[in-house]
Amino acid sequence: MLPVIVVHGGAGHIPRERSEKSMSGVCYAARAGYSLLQGGASSMDAVVEAVIQMENDPHFNAGRGSVLNVKGDVEMDALVMDGKTLASGAVSAVRNIANPVQLARLVMDKTSHACLTAEGASKFARAVGIPEVSQESLITEYARMRWTKNLAPDANPVESQMGKMGTVGAVAVDREGNIACATSTGGMLNKMEGRVGDTPCIGSGGYADNQTGAVSTTGHGEAIMKVTLARLILFHMEQGQTVEAASDVGLAYMKSRVGGLGGVVTVDPQGGWGARFNS
Ligand SMILES: NC(=O)C[C@H](N)C(=O)O
């Protein structure tokens, strides 16, 4: 079958001066993943490659460019899931690495666990030879500026969170019909130290199942977790809804039930795809 990849760079408000760079960043990532798929690579290889490209791009809230926590530090979450075996790997609250999605994949491939967190994740990264990078190298001037602005007494927390939804993710179906998802984020601006969002939690930040499809989510993590948004959308697809309808129903439920805003990219096993948001 013809392979498909769909990527997202978050569903928040993008300031006009950053929109061109965000657009070219997602296009570049989609092309990088798609050229692997065209060469016969697996959907897992493709989604990881696409997400690495966006983690390396400072215009997104993932890897370099991540938002800062309350202490002004970067702590990142990432997830991968393989729809053939339902294997998954994740890292949460991890520091000092450039590509958390790569580490999430190694958790899946090289451990018997589904998620490693904080210092344990860093130790694992060292053990498998992932180079350590300085916190400074992950922090952009823009992230620092938003953090400082958010500390001001007249800051508008709703406005500043909406600007911070540039989590990245991808879903893909390869030539063999295997499906995968990957999601990576710096989380929410000003989050508490150690806060873990939806992104590394299977069913919330993403889900992939060859029998139904795959979803990668972005938005307010605490709301996404309340409704397990990715799995909820796949449930509606199992009930016969199209990719787009199921995505809209899931997002609408999150909004009406818990007031949550966000966005998703979704694929089905036939290569049908959707990119929907309510933010
Ligand atoms: N930008 C985002 O999508 C944030 C992410 N979902 C989180 O809550 O950590």
The ligand as an SDF file (V2000), in Angstrom:
LIG
                    3D

  9  8  0  0  0  0  0  0  0  0999 V2000
    2.0280   21.4350   24.2460 N   0  0  0  0  0  0  0  0  0  0  0  0
    1.4120   20.3980   24.6380 C   0  0  0  0  0  0  0  0  0  0  0  0
    0.7580   19.7160   23.8810 O   0  0  0  0  0  0  0  0  0  0  0  0
    1.5480   20.1170   26.0640 C   0  0  0  0  0  0  0  0  0  0  0  0
    1.4610   18.6840   26.4530 C   0  0  0  0  0  0  0  0  0  0  0  0
    0.2710   18.0380   25.9810 N   0  0  0  0  0  0  0  0  0  0  0  0
    1.5140   18.6190   27.9550 C   0  0  0  0  0  0  0  0  0  0  0  0
    0.5230   18.8930   28.6020 O   0  0  0  0  0  0  0  0  0  0  0  0
    2.5510   18.3510   28.4750 O   0  0  0  0  0  0  0  0  0  0  0  0
  1  2  1  0
  2  3  2  0
  2  4  1  0
  4  5  1  0
  5  6  1  0
  5  7  1  0
  7  8  2  0
  7  9  1  0
M  END
$$$$
